Amino acid sequence: MSKNVLVVDDAAFMRMMIKDILTKNGYVVVGEANDGNEAVERYKELSPDLVTMDITMPEKDGITALKEIKQLDPSAKVIMCSAMGQQAMVIDAIQAGAKDFIVKPFQADRVIDAISKTLS
């Protein structure tokens, strides 16, 4: 069965890259969001199997959005996406309930590895 993924990143280019990796590997991108507020709304609408969440975004950052999604659905599966050098934020995200993290620029095998582990 294909798994539904919500892709959250304020950069359209990054969303496109991750969507490309996902769809080539049999995942279905059911929605996209470009900030934390939109991420929470889309999560409520779509109930995806997994969310890839950028950490740094305008309006509402990924960690705040992660906490809100976890309040809505404690079983939510969220993987954080971070740039190099955001280790402290990654630790915050894991403590807030993120399942894993992937570092930009995305490496397809690492992305798929993190996602398949999180969904298994």
Contacts in CASP RR format, 6 or more apart in sequence:
PFRMAT RR
TARGET T0000
AUTHOR 0000-0000-0000
METHOD contacts of the structure
MODEL  1
MSKNVLVVDDAAFMRMMIKDILTKNGYVVVGEANDGNEAVERYKELSPDL
VTMDITMPEKDGITALKEIKQLDPSAKVIMCSAMGQQAMVIDAIQAGAKD
FIVKPFQADRVIDAISKTLS
2 26 0 8 1.000
2 27 0 8 1.000
2 28 0 8 1.000
3 27 0 8 1.000
3 28 0 8 1.000
3 49 0 8 1.000
3 50 0 8 1.000
3 115 0 8 1.000
3 119 0 8 1.000
4 27 0 8 1.000
4 28 0 8 1.000
4 29 0 8 1.000
4 30 0 8 1.000
4 46 0 8 1.000
4 48 0 8 1.000
4 49 0 8 1.000
4 50 0 8 1.000
5 22 0 8 1.000
5 27 0 8 1.000
5 28 0 8 1.000
5 29 0 8 1.000
5 30 0 8 1.000
5 31 0 8 1.000
5 48 0 8 1.000
5 49 0 8 1.000
5 50 0 8 1.000
5 51 0 8 1.000
5 52 0 8 1.000
5 115 0 8 1.000
6 29 0 8 1.000
6 30 0 8 1.000
6 31 0 8 1.000
6 32 0 8 1.000
6 33 0 8 1.000
6 39 0 8 1.000
6 42 0 8 1.000
6 43 0 8 1.000
6 46 0 8 1.000
6 48 0 8 1.000
6 50 0 8 1.000
6 51 0 8 1.000
6 52 0 8 1.000
7 15 0 8 1.000
7 18 0 8 1.000
7 19 0 8 1.000
7 22 0 8 1.000
7 29 0 8 1.000
7 31 0 8 1.000
7 32 0 8 1.000
7 33 0 8 1.000
7 51 0 8 1.000
7 52 0 8 1.000
8 15 0 8 1.000
8 32 0 8 1.000
8 33 0 8 1.000
8 34 0 8 1.000
8 35 0 8 1.000
8 36 0 8 1.000
8 38 0 8 1.000
8 39 0 8 1.000
8 42 0 8 1.000
8 51 0 8 1.000
8 52 0 8 1.000
8 53 0 8 1.000
8 54 0 8 1.000
8 57 0 8 1.000
8 62 0 8 1.000
8 65 0 8 1.000
9 15 0 8 1.000
9 18 0 8 1.000
9 34 0 8 1.000
9 52 0 8 1.000
9 54 0 8 1.000
9 57 0 8 1.000
9 81 0 8 1.000
10 34 0 8 1.000
10 35 0 8 1.000
10 54 0 8 1.000
10 56 0 8 1.000
10 57 0 8 1.000
10 58 0 8 1.000
11 54 0 8 1.000
12 34 0 8 1.000
14 54 0 8 1.000
14 81 0 8 1.000
14 104 0 8 1.000
14 106 0 8 1.000
15 32 0 8 1.000
15 34 0 8 1.000
17 105 0 8 1.000
17 106 0 8 1.000
18 52 0 8 1.000
18 81 0 8 1.000
18 106 0 8 1.000
18 111 0 8 1.000
19 29 0 8 1.000
19 32 0 8 1.000
21 106 0 8 1.000
21 108 0 8 1.000
21 111 0 8 1.000
21 112 0 8 1.000
22 28 0 8 1.000
22 29 0 8 1.000
22 111 0 8 1.000
22 115 0 8 1.000
23 29 0 8 1.000
24 108 0 8 1.000
25 108 0 8 1.000
25 112 0 8 1.000
27 50 0 8 1.000
27 115 0 8 1.000
30 46 0 8 1.000
30 48 0 8 1.000
31 42 0 8 1.000
31 46 0 8 1.000
31 48 0 8 1.000
32 42 0 8 1.000
33 39 0 8 1.000
33 41 0 8 1.000
33 42 0 8 1.000
34 57 0 8 1.000
35 57 0 8 1.000
35 58 0 8 1.000
35 59 0 8 1.000
35 60 0 8 1.000
36 53 0 8 1.000
36 57 0 8 1.000
36 59 0 8 1.000
36 60 0 8 1.000
36 61 0 8 1.000
36 62 0 8 1.000
36 64 0 8 1.000
36 65 0 8 1.000
37 59 0 8 1.000
37 60 0 8 1.000
37 65 0 8 1.000
39 51 0 8 1.000
39 53 0 8 1.000
39 60 0 8 1.000
39 62 0 8 1.000
39 65 0 8 1.000
39 69 0 8 1.000
40 60 0 8 1.000
40 65 0 8 1.000
40 68 0 8 1.000
40 69 0 8 1.000
40 72 0 8 1.000
43 51 0 8 1.000
43 69 0 8 1.000
43 72 0 8 1.000
43 73 0 8 1.000
43 76 0 8 1.000
44 72 0 8 1.000
47 73 0 8 1.000
49 77 0 8 1.000
49 119 0 8 1.000
50 77 0 8 1.000
50 78 0 8 1.000
50 79 0 8 1.000
50 115 0 8 1.000
50 118 0 8 1.000
50 119 0 8 1.000
51 69 0 8 1.000
51 76 0 8 1.000
51 77 0 8 1.000
51 78 0 8 1.000
51 79 0 8 1.000
52 78 0 8 1.000
52 79 0 8 1.000
52 80 0 8 1.000
52 81 0 8 1.000
52 102 0 8 1.000
52 115 0 8 1.000
53 62 0 8 1.000
53 65 0 8 1.000
53 66 0 8 1.000
53 78 0 8 1.000
53 79 0 8 1.000
53 80 0 8 1.000
53 81 0 8 1.000
53 98 0 8 1.000
54 62 0 8 1.000
54 80 0 8 1.000
54 81 0 8 1.000
54 82 0 8 1.000
55 61 0 8 1.000
55 62 0 8 1.000
55 63 0 8 1.000
55 80 0 8 1.000
55 81 0 8 1.000
55 82 0 8 1.000
55 83 0 8 1.000
55 86 0 8 1.000
55 89 0 8 1.000
55 90 0 8 1.000
55 93 0 8 1.000
56 62 0 8 1.000
56 82 0 8 1.000
56 83 0 8 1.000
56 86 0 8 1.000
56 89 0 8 1.000
57 65 0 8 1.000
62 80 0 8 1.000
62 93 0 8 1.000
63 80 0 8 1.000
63 89 0 8 1.000
63 92 0 8 1.000
63 93 0 8 1.000
63 96 0 8 1.000
66 78 0 8 1.000
66 80 0 8 1.000
66 93 0 8 1.000
66 96 0 8 1.000
66 97 0 8 1.000
66 98 0 8 1.000
67 96 0 8 1.000
69 76 0 8 1.000
69 78 0 8 1.000
70 76 0 8 1.000
70 78 0 8 1.000
70 96 0 8 1.000
70 97 0 8 1.000
77 99 0 8 1.000
77 118 0 8 1.000
77 119 0 8 1.000
78 97 0 8 1.000
78 98 0 8 1.000
78 99 0 8 1.000
79 98 0 8 1.000
79 99 0 8 1.000
79 100 0 8 1.000
79 101 0 8 1.000
79 102 0 8 1.000
79 114 0 8 1.000
79 115 0 8 1.000
79 118 0 8 1.000
80 90 0 8 1.000
80 93 0 8 1.000
80 94 0 8 1.000
80 98 0 8 1.000
80 100 0 8 1.000
80 101 0 8 1.000
80 102 0 8 1.000
81 101 0 8 1.000
81 102 0 8 1.000
81 103 0 8 1.000
81 104 0 8 1.000
81 106 0 8 1.000
82 89 0 8 1.000
82 90 0 8 1.000
82 93 0 8 1.000
82 101 0 8 1.000
82 102 0 8 1.000
82 103 0 8 1.000
82 104 0 8 1.000
83 103 0 8 1.000
83 104 0 8 1.000
84 103 0 8 1.000
84 104 0 8 1.000
90 98 0 8 1.000
90 101 0 8 1.000
93 101 0 8 1.000
94 101 0 8 1.000
99 114 0 8 1.000
99 118 0 8 1.000
100 114 0 8 1.000
100 117 0 8 1.000
100 118 0 8 1.000
101 114 0 8 1.000
102 110 0 8 1.000
102 111 0 8 1.000
102 114 0 8 1.000
103 110 0 8 1.000
END
